[in-house]
Amino acid sequence: MARRLLPAIALLASLLAVPSVADARGVVTDGPTYQMPTVGSCLQVVAVDYHFMTPKTPVDCATEHTVVVTAVEVLPGDTDWTIDSDDLKAAEDQYCMPAFYDLLGGDFKVIAKTAYLWRYAIPNAAQRAHGASWFRCDLNMSGAAQYLPLPTPLLVGKQVPPSIRACLLILDGGVFSTVCTDNHNYELERVLVMPGDAYPSSKAALKFAKTHCPAAKRHETYRGLWSFEPAWTYGDHTMRCYRGL
């Protein structure tokens, strides 16, 4: 599923952060914001059990980190907290996707060239027992086997060096996003913008890739990946053209 941008982080923090409830001693009390993360904070998170990697102590963003928190929202009390429930998917589309694109500057073609991803995290069972109902959005970058340290800044103009450039590792039918400096067998060759306003059918998108991706026109091994429907609706009409190695 998209960049610095410390000023952008500060803006997101001012717009999206919800203050924690605290008593007179400054101790966070039970309630929806119990142990709620802060927008703009940086975390060192591994890929195991990602959605529940909380609570997590923020690290200095000037030091090594794998996550930038892009948005935090309090969800309704009747939210279905099952991972990938319709409620959480809707929250992901509503909060994480826009925060991701905004943080990276909103240039869809440049963002599509990067290996940056958005993810969400939710309170664990112990936090929910204290009333926590927050929803955290993250930006991170996946290598072939683990999340990778993020650079600071995330982007410099429209430059997308190999260390953040999107490549693919395709094994036994599985398609894994990675960076071009990590293990991969498909490299990003070009990012195109698909025509039209309506979300294309798979048949139409594949036809576009076959007739427009450079490797396809050279009759080489290729792979075309296009935006999923919520991102398309948001404005990302890009097609990533990958060349098999």
BALOBA-1460 file (C-alpha; in Angstrom, 3 decimals):
// residues 245
<rec num="1" residu="m" x="0.000" y="0.000" z="0.000"/>
<rec num="2" residu="a" x="3.293" y="5.776" z="-0.322"/>
<rec num="3" residu="r" x="7.686" y="12.170" z="1.751"/>
<rec num="4" residu="r" x="10.083" y="14.965" z="4.910"/>
<rec num="5" residu="l" x="9.727" y="16.461" z="6.229"/>
<rec num="6" residu="l" x="10.032" y="17.226" z="9.802"/>
<rec num="7" residu="p" x="7.809" y="20.259" z="9.117"/>
<rec num="8" residu="a" x="5.198" y="17.843" z="7.781"/>
<rec num="9" residu="i" x="5.510" y="15.758" z="10.932"/>
<rec num="10" residu="a" x="4.992" y="18.850" z="13.049"/>
<rec num="11" residu="l" x="1.920" y="19.785" z="11.025"/>
<rec num="12" residu="l" x="0.466" y="16.314" z="11.395"/>
<rec num="13" residu="a" x="1.126" y="16.441" z="15.096"/>
<rec num="14" residu="s" x="-0.763" y="19.696" z="15.474"/>
<rec num="15" residu="l" x="-3.697" y="18.475" z="13.417"/>
<rec num="16" residu="l" x="-4.049" y="14.851" z="14.435"/>
<rec num="17" residu="a" x="-2.623" y="14.283" z="17.895"/>
<rec num="18" residu="v" x="-5.149" y="13.843" z="20.709"/>
<rec num="19" residu="p" x="-3.868" y="14.660" z="24.204"/>
<rec num="20" residu="s" x="-3.753" y="11.924" z="26.824"/>
<rec num="21" residu="v" x="-5.943" y="12.149" z="29.894"/>
<rec num="22" residu="a" x="-3.818" y="12.681" z="33.018"/>
<rec num="23" residu="d" x="-4.475" y="13.354" z="36.677"/>
<rec num="24" residu="a" x="-2.932" y="16.183" z="38.699"/>
<rec num="25" residu="r" x="0.311" y="14.233" z="39.082"/>
<rec num="26" residu="g" x="0.657" y="13.823" z="35.319"/>
<rec num="27" residu="v" x="-0.102" y="10.089" z="35.455"/>
<rec num="28" residu="v" x="-2.106" y="8.799" z="32.494"/>
<rec num="29" residu="t" x="-5.468" y="7.481" z="33.669"/>
<rec num="30" residu="d" x="-7.759" y="4.854" z="32.227"/>
<rec num="31" residu="g" x="-9.721" y="5.872" z="29.161"/>
<rec num="32" residu="p" x="-9.621" y="6.026" z="25.348"/>
<rec num="33" residu="t" x="-6.195" y="7.717" z="25.303"/>
<rec num="34" residu="y" x="-4.515" y="5.355" z="27.779"/>
<rec num="35" residu="q" x="-0.838" y="4.986" z="26.675"/>
<rec num="36" residu="m" x="-1.697" y="6.587" z="23.343"/>
<rec num="37" residu="p" x="1.295" y="7.198" z="21.011"/>
<rec num="38" residu="t" x="2.251" y="10.642" z="19.758"/>
<rec num="39" residu="v" x="2.166" y="11.732" z="16.125"/>
<rec num="40" residu="g" x="5.667" y="12.370" z="14.800"/>
<rec num="41" residu="s" x="7.358" y="10.008" z="17.244"/>
<rec num="42" residu="c" x="9.837" y="7.410" z="16.002"/>
<rec num="43" residu="l" x="9.905" y="3.751" z="17.029"/>
<rec num="44" residu="q" x="12.183" y="0.767" z="16.598"/>
<rec num="45" residu="v" x="9.806" y="-2.052" z="15.644"/>
<rec num="46" residu="v" x="10.417" y="-5.507" z="14.154"/>
<rec num="47" residu="a" x="8.048" y="-7.337" z="11.830"/>
<rec num="48" residu="v" x="6.851" y="-9.947" z="14.332"/>
<rec num="49" residu="d" x="3.325" y="-9.345" z="15.660"/>
<rec num="50" residu="y" x="3.438" y="-5.860" z="14.192"/>
<rec num="51" residu="h" x="-0.102" y="-4.770" z="14.975"/>
<rec num="52" residu="f" x="0.424" y="-5.311" z="18.712"/>
<rec num="53" residu="m" x="3.930" y="-3.887" z="19.123"/>
<rec num="54" residu="t" x="2.677" y="-1.565" z="21.862"/>
<rec num="55" residu="p" x="3.413" y="-0.053" z="24.256"/>
<rec num="56" residu="k" x="6.694" y="0.912" z="22.670"/>
<rec num="57" residu="t" x="9.086" y="3.531" z="23.982"/>
<rec num="58" residu="p" x="9.801" y="6.175" z="21.322"/>
<rec num="59" residu="v" x="13.388" y="6.664" z="20.239"/>
<rec num="60" residu="d" x="15.151" y="9.849" z="19.187"/>
<rec num="61" residu="c" x="14.297" y="10.367" z="15.505"/>
<rec num="62" residu="a" x="17.951" y="11.325" z="14.963"/>
<rec num="63" residu="t" x="18.914" y="7.735" z="15.881"/>
<rec num="64" residu="e" x="18.102" y="4.490" z="14.103"/>
<rec num="65" residu="h" x="14.348" y="3.825" z="13.810"/>
<rec num="66" residu="t" x="12.036" y="1.774" z="11.599"/>
<rec num="67" residu="v" x="8.750" y="3.598" z="12.167"/>
<rec num="68" residu="v" x="7.422" y="7.138" z="12.054"/>
<rec num="69" residu="v" x="3.971" y="7.586" z="13.601"/>
<rec num="70" residu="t" x="1.941" y="9.552" z="11.049"/>
<rec num="71" residu="a" x="-1.509" y="9.715" z="12.664"/>
<rec num="72" residu="v" x="-3.309" y="8.725" z="15.853"/>
<rec num="73" residu="e" x="-7.084" y="8.692" z="16.248"/>
<rec num="74" residu="v" x="-9.518" y="7.524" z="18.913"/>
<rec num="75" residu="l" x="-12.026" y="5.040" z="17.461"/>
<rec num="76" residu="p" x="-15.627" y="4.545" z="18.608"/>
<rec num="77" residu="g" x="-16.326" y="2.303" z="21.583"/>
<rec num="78" residu="d" x="-18.089" y="-0.324" z="19.453"/>
<rec num="79" residu="t" x="-15.068" y="-0.827" z="17.148"/>
<rec num="80" residu="d" x="-14.327" y="-4.416" z="16.120"/>
<rec num="81" residu="w" x="-10.682" y="-4.758" z="17.221"/>
<rec num="82" residu="t" x="-10.109" y="-7.990" z="15.294"/>
<rec num="83" residu="i" x="-7.062" y="-7.505" z="13.068"/>
<rec num="84" residu="d" x="-8.149" y="-6.587" z="9.523"/>
<rec num="85" residu="s" x="-11.804" y="-6.242" z="10.536"/>
<rec num="86" residu="d" x="-13.940" y="-3.972" z="8.369"/>
<rec num="87" residu="d" x="-13.741" y="-1.301" z="11.093"/>
<rec num="88" residu="l" x="-9.939" y="-1.307" z="11.166"/>
<rec num="89" residu="k" x="-9.626" y="-1.446" z="7.388"/>
<rec num="90" residu="a" x="-11.939" y="1.557" z="7.137"/>
<rec num="91" residu="a" x="-9.849" y="3.425" z="9.736"/>
<rec num="92" residu="e" x="-6.697" y="2.527" z="7.822"/>
<rec num="93" residu="d" x="-8.124" y="3.998" z="4.614"/>
<rec num="94" residu="q" x="-9.489" y="7.073" z="6.389"/>
<rec num="95" residu="y" x="-6.451" y="7.965" z="8.510"/>
<rec num="96" residu="c" x="-3.301" y="6.059" z="7.497"/>
<rec num="97" residu="m" x="-3.468" y="6.469" z="3.746"/>
<rec num="98" residu="p" x="-3.863" y="10.284" z="3.683"/>
<rec num="99" residu="a" x="-1.270" y="10.766" z="6.437"/>
<rec num="100" residu="f" x="1.184" y="8.614" z="4.473"/>
<rec num="101" residu="y" x="0.783" y="10.561" z="1.232"/>
<rec num="102" residu="d" x="0.809" y="13.928" z="3.009"/>
<rec num="103" residu="l" x="3.986" y="13.158" z="4.939"/>
<rec num="104" residu="l" x="5.760" y="12.201" z="1.726"/>
<rec num="105" residu="g" x="4.747" y="15.325" z="-0.129"/>
<rec num="106" residu="g" x="1.807" y="14.142" z="-2.228"/>
<rec num="107" residu="d" x="3.684" y="13.473" z="-5.489"/>
<rec num="108" residu="f" x="2.173" y="10.107" z="-6.383"/>
<rec num="109" residu="k" x="4.746" y="9.206" z="-9.053"/>
<rec num="110" residu="v" x="7.673" y="9.883" z="-6.729"/>
<rec num="111" residu="i" x="6.017" y="8.060" z="-3.834"/>
<rec num="112" residu="a" x="5.316" y="5.046" z="-6.065"/>
<rec num="113" residu="k" x="9.047" y="4.721" z="-6.733"/>
<rec num="114" residu="t" x="9.773" y="4.228" z="-3.044"/>
<rec num="115" residu="a" x="9.497" y="1.135" z="-0.873"/>
<rec num="116" residu="y" x="7.722" y="3.048" z="1.893"/>
<rec num="117" residu="l" x="4.585" y="1.441" z="3.304"/>
<rec num="118" residu="w" x="1.869" y="2.398" z="5.732"/>
<rec num="119" residu="r" x="0.748" y="0.098" z="8.539"/>
<rec num="120" residu="y" x="-1.514" y="0.405" z="11.552"/>
<rec num="121" residu="a" x="-1.198" y="-0.668" z="15.173"/>
<rec num="122" residu="i" x="-3.837" y="-0.947" z="17.885"/>
<rec num="123" residu="p" x="-3.866" y="-1.219" z="21.685"/>
<rec num="124" residu="n" x="-3.054" y="-4.660" z="23.026"/>
<rec num="125" residu="a" x="-5.470" y="-6.535" z="25.281"/>
<rec num="126" residu="a" x="-3.977" y="-5.067" z="28.461"/>
<rec num="127" residu="q" x="-4.293" y="-1.512" z="27.134"/>
<rec num="128" residu="r" x="-7.866" y="-2.090" z="25.976"/>
<rec num="129" residu="a" x="-8.629" y="-3.374" z="29.471"/>
<rec num="130" residu="h" x="-7.712" y="0.144" z="30.645"/>
<rec num="131" residu="g" x="-10.126" y="1.638" z="28.114"/>
<rec num="132" residu="a" x="-7.673" y="2.405" z="25.294"/>
<rec num="133" residu="s" x="-9.402" y="2.830" z="21.949"/>
<rec num="134" residu="w" x="-6.759" y="4.619" z="19.892"/>
<rec num="135" residu="f" x="-5.620" y="3.676" z="16.410"/>
<rec num="136" residu="r" x="-2.034" y="4.349" z="15.306"/>
<rec num="137" residu="c" x="-0.811" y="4.856" z="11.726"/>
<rec num="138" residu="d" x="2.828" y="4.239" z="10.823"/>
<rec num="139" residu="l" x="5.179" y="4.732" z="7.914"/>
<rec num="140" residu="n" x="7.888" y="2.109" z="7.515"/>
<rec num="141" residu="m" x="9.981" y="0.332" z="4.897"/>
<rec num="142" residu="s" x="10.273" y="-3.402" z="4.444"/>
<rec num="143" residu="g" x="13.297" y="-5.340" z="3.333"/>
<rec num="144" residu="a" x="13.154" y="-8.948" z="2.195"/>
<rec num="145" residu="a" x="13.038" y="-10.266" z="5.772"/>
<rec num="146" residu="q" x="12.560" y="-7.353" z="8.180"/>
<rec num="147" residu="y" x="11.685" y="-3.697" z="8.524"/>
<rec num="148" residu="l" x="14.600" y="-1.457" z="7.635"/>
<rec num="149" residu="p" x="15.930" y="1.727" z="9.246"/>
<rec num="150" residu="l" x="14.353" y="4.866" z="7.804"/>
<rec num="151" residu="p" x="16.498" y="7.669" z="6.450"/>
<rec num="152" residu="t" x="16.202" y="11.236" z="7.697"/>
<rec num="153" residu="p" x="14.780" y="12.968" z="5.744"/>
<rec num="154" residu="l" x="12.595" y="10.371" z="4.043"/>
<rec num="155" residu="l" x="12.884" y="12.114" z="0.688"/>
<rec num="156" residu="v" x="15.138" y="14.773" z="-0.743"/>
<rec num="157" residu="g" x="13.194" y="16.458" z="-3.525"/>
<rec num="158" residu="k" x="12.327" y="13.852" z="-6.133"/>
<rec num="159" residu="q" x="15.433" y="11.739" z="-5.555"/>
<rec num="160" residu="v" x="14.751" y="8.039" z="-4.951"/>
<rec num="161" residu="p" x="18.105" y="6.272" z="-4.399"/>
<rec num="162" residu="p" x="18.386" y="2.451" z="-4.406"/>
<rec num="163" residu="s" x="18.292" y="2.397" z="-0.599"/>
<rec num="164" residu="i" x="14.623" y="3.438" z="-0.655"/>
<rec num="165" residu="r" x="13.644" y="2.462" z="-4.208"/>
<rec num="166" residu="a" x="10.899" y="-0.136" z="-4.621"/>
<rec num="167" residu="c" x="11.894" y="-3.594" z="-5.815"/>
<rec num="168" residu="l" x="10.142" y="-6.967" z="-5.531"/>
<rec num="169" residu="l" x="11.049" y="-10.413" z="-4.291"/>
<rec num="170" residu="i" x="8.756" y="-13.000" z="-5.873"/>
<rec num="171" residu="l" x="9.044" y="-16.517" z="-4.468"/>
<rec num="172" residu="d" x="6.623" y="-19.443" z="-4.894"/>
<rec num="173" residu="g" x="3.845" y="-17.124" z="-5.986"/>
<rec num="174" residu="g" x="4.353" y="-14.717" z="-3.070"/>
<rec num="175" residu="v" x="5.058" y="-11.087" z="-3.906"/>
<rec num="176" residu="f" x="7.096" y="-9.199" z="-1.315"/>
<rec num="177" residu="s" x="7.923" y="-5.500" z="-1.374"/>
<rec num="178" residu="t" x="11.553" y="-4.709" z="-0.647"/>
<rec num="179" residu="v" x="14.235" y="-2.149" z="-1.433"/>
<rec num="180" residu="c" x="16.640" y="-2.457" z="-4.308"/>
<rec num="181" residu="t" x="19.645" y="-2.731" z="-1.979"/>
<rec num="182" residu="d" x="18.148" y="-5.869" z="-0.389"/>
<rec num="183" residu="n" x="17.445" y="-9.298" z="-1.873"/>
<rec num="184" residu="h" x="15.152" y="-8.935" z="-4.916"/>
<rec num="185" residu="n" x="14.489" y="-10.435" z="-8.335"/>
<rec num="186" residu="y" x="12.411" y="-7.664" z="-9.926"/>
<rec num="187" residu="e" x="13.528" y="-4.059" z="-10.183"/>
<rec num="188" residu="l" x="11.349" y="-1.017" z="-10.703"/>
<rec num="189" residu="e" x="11.884" y="0.239" z="-14.217"/>
<rec num="190" residu="r" x="9.260" y="2.950" z="-14.581"/>
<rec num="191" residu="v" x="6.201" y="4.491" z="-12.913"/>
<rec num="192" residu="l" x="3.327" y="5.414" z="-15.236"/>
<rec num="193" residu="v" x="0.018" y="7.171" z="-14.662"/>
<rec num="194" residu="m" x="-3.018" y="5.263" z="-15.894"/>
<rec num="195" residu="p" x="-5.681" y="7.230" z="-17.780"/>
<rec num="196" residu="g" x="-9.302" y="7.706" z="-16.796"/>
<rec num="197" residu="d" x="-11.145" y="8.357" z="-13.567"/>
<rec num="198" residu="a" x="-12.913" y="5.043" z="-12.947"/>
<rec num="199" residu="y" x="-10.990" y="2.329" z="-11.134"/>
<rec num="200" residu="p" x="-9.769" y="-0.113" z="-13.808"/>
<rec num="201" residu="s" x="-10.658" y="-3.775" z="-13.875"/>
<rec num="202" residu="s" x="-7.791" y="-6.222" z="-13.458"/>
<rec num="203" residu="k" x="-8.087" y="-7.058" z="-17.163"/>
<rec num="204" residu="a" x="-7.785" y="-3.397" z="-18.165"/>
<rec num="205" residu="a" x="-4.869" y="-2.743" z="-15.792"/>
<rec num="206" residu="l" x="-2.971" y="-5.797" z="-16.989"/>
<rec num="207" residu="k" x="-3.555" y="-4.773" z="-20.594"/>
<rec num="208" residu="f" x="-2.175" y="-1.313" z="-19.816"/>
<rec num="209" residu="a" x="0.911" y="-2.862" z="-18.214"/>
<rec num="210" residu="k" x="1.451" y="-5.187" z="-21.168"/>
<rec num="211" residu="t" x="1.262" y="-2.351" z="-23.695"/>
<rec num="212" residu="h" x="3.090" y="0.348" z="-21.713"/>
<rec num="213" residu="c" x="5.666" y="-1.200" z="-19.377"/>
<rec num="214" residu="p" x="9.115" y="-1.061" z="-21.038"/>
<rec num="215" residu="a" x="10.085" y="-4.674" z="-20.269"/>
<rec num="216" residu="a" x="6.769" y="-5.948" z="-21.628"/>
<rec num="217" residu="k" x="7.294" y="-4.055" z="-24.870"/>
<rec num="218" residu="r" x="10.758" y="-5.633" z="-25.087"/>
<rec num="219" residu="h" x="9.152" y="-9.062" z="-24.509"/>
<rec num="220" residu="e" x="11.066" y="-9.525" z="-21.274"/>
<rec num="221" residu="t" x="9.807" y="-10.798" z="-17.924"/>
<rec num="222" residu="y" x="7.853" y="-8.047" z="-16.227"/>
<rec num="223" residu="r" x="5.306" y="-7.344" z="-13.529"/>
<rec num="224" residu="g" x="2.840" y="-4.454" z="-13.367"/>
<rec num="225" residu="l" x="1.384" y="-3.390" z="-10.019"/>
<rec num="226" residu="w" x="-1.260" y="-0.698" z="-9.724"/>
<rec num="227" residu="s" x="-2.937" y="1.128" z="-6.856"/>
<rec num="228" residu="f" x="-5.670" y="-0.595" z="-4.915"/>
<rec num="229" residu="e" x="-9.102" y="1.034" z="-5.095"/>
<rec num="230" residu="p" x="-9.044" y="3.303" z="-2.002"/>
<rec num="231" residu="a" x="-5.671" y="4.740" z="-3.069"/>
<rec num="232" residu="w" x="-6.972" y="5.214" z="-6.616"/>
<rec num="233" residu="t" x="-9.988" y="7.085" z="-5.262"/>
<rec num="234" residu="y" x="-7.616" y="9.238" z="-3.228"/>
<rec num="235" residu="g" x="-5.796" y="10.165" z="-6.451"/>
<rec num="236" residu="d" x="-2.988" y="7.638" z="-6.852"/>
<rec num="237" residu="h" x="-3.441" y="6.314" z="-10.411"/>
<rec num="238" residu="t" x="0.094" y="4.999" z="-10.760"/>
<rec num="239" residu="m" x="1.250" y="1.777" z="-12.375"/>
<rec num="240" residu="r" x="4.604" y="0.401" z="-11.227"/>
<rec num="241" residu="c" x="6.464" y="-1.421" z="-14.011"/>
<rec num="242" residu="y" x="8.986" y="-3.997" z="-12.784"/>
<rec num="243" residu="r" x="11.573" y="-5.834" z="-14.873"/>
<rec num="244" residu="g" x="12.532" y="-9.403" z="-14.013"/>
<rec num="245" residu="l" x="16.228" y="-9.979" z="-13.389"/>
